[in-house]
Amino acid sequence: MTVNELRIGNLIKQPTLGGTLTVDWMIIEIISKLGDYYAYEPIPLTEDWLLKRTEYKLHHEDSAMKIFRIDEHENVFIVFHKESGEFRSWGHPLIGIHELQNLFYAMERKELEIKQ
C-alpha cells in the first residue's frame, strides 16, 4: 500500500502493532518517508464487515453475484462475485476498506459512515 492510496480518516492495519488504525497526518508522513518499513496493510473488505459496520444492505442476489448498496446512495453499489470471491465497483476491484471509503467519498463527496 502506498501513500497515494490513502486519505485522512481511512482505516488500515499495522500487523506489528495489531488492531485498526485511522490514517492521520503522522501516518501519511511515516509512509511517505519510510515506505513499507512499518508494513501498513489494507483491512480486507468482507461481506460480514460491510453489513455490520456500514449502512450497505444486500440489494440483489443471484447464482453469480451479490449486489450491495445504500438506499439513498444508489450510485455507490458494490458487486461481490461469488466465483472469484472479489468485490468490485464500476469494474474496479475493492480489496481493502480504505478503497471503499475512497470510492464512497469520490462518488458522494462525503465520508462513509462506519459503525464501531
N, C-alpha and C positions, 0 to 999 in steps of 0.2 A: 504494500500500500504506500502510495506516495502522497506528499503534502498537497498536491493539486487536486486530489480526490476528496479532500476534507473541507468542511465548513465548521465554523464555531457552533457548538451545540450538537455535533454528530456524536453518536455512540460508537465506541470502539473498545477493544480489549487489549490488555498488555499481559500476556500469559505469565511473565515472571512475577509481576505484582499480584496478578489474579484480579478477577472482577471486571466490571464495566467502568469505563472512563468516559466522561463527557469532554469532547475536544474544546480546549480553550487556547488562548494565545501562547501560553507556555508550551503546550504540546505541539502546536504548529511550529514554534521556534526550534524545539528539540528535534523534530523530524527534519526540518529544513537544514539544520546544522550537522546532525549526526546520522541522517539517513535511517537505515534499518537497525541501527545499533540497539535500540530498545525493543525492536520487533513488535511494533504495534500491529494488530491484526483486525480485520473486519469481524464483527459478530455475525455469524451465519444467519441469514434470513430463513426462517422456518414457518410452516403453516401455524404451528402452535403459538409461536411468538407473535405472529401477525394478528391472530384472532384474540389473544389475551391482552396484548399491550397497545393495540390501536383500535380505531373505530371501523377498520375494514371488516366486511362481512362477506360470506360466500354469496355470490350473486347468481352463478350458474355453474353446473357441473355436468359433464358427460363422460364417456369412457376414456377420452384422451386428455381432458384438461379440467381445471377448476378456475373460475374467474372470480376475483375478489375486487370489491370497490367500496368506497364510502358513498352513501346515497347522494349527499349534496355535492360530491366531487366526482361526478361520473367520468370525467376525462382521465383521472388518475387511477386507472384499473391495473390490476396485476394478474397475469396468467401463470398458473402453475401447470407445467407439462408433466403429466404422470409418468410417461415413459422415460424421459431424461431426468426427472426429479429437479427440474430447473424452473425458477421464477423468471419471468420476462415481462417487460412493459414496453410497448411500442417497438417490439423486436429486439430490444437490448436486454441482456441478462442482468439480473439483480442478484448479486451474491451476498452482499452484506447489508446490514440495517442502514448504515450510513448512505448507501446508494439509494435506498428507498426514501430516506429523509431528503436527499438532494433532489431526487426526481419530484417528490411532492412539492418541495419549495419552488422548483423551476416551473412547474405547471400551475400552481395555485398562488404563488407569491406570499405564502405564509408557512409557518412551521407545522410539521406533522405532530399532532398531539400524541404523546406516548404516556401510557399509564404506568404507574410504579408497581 
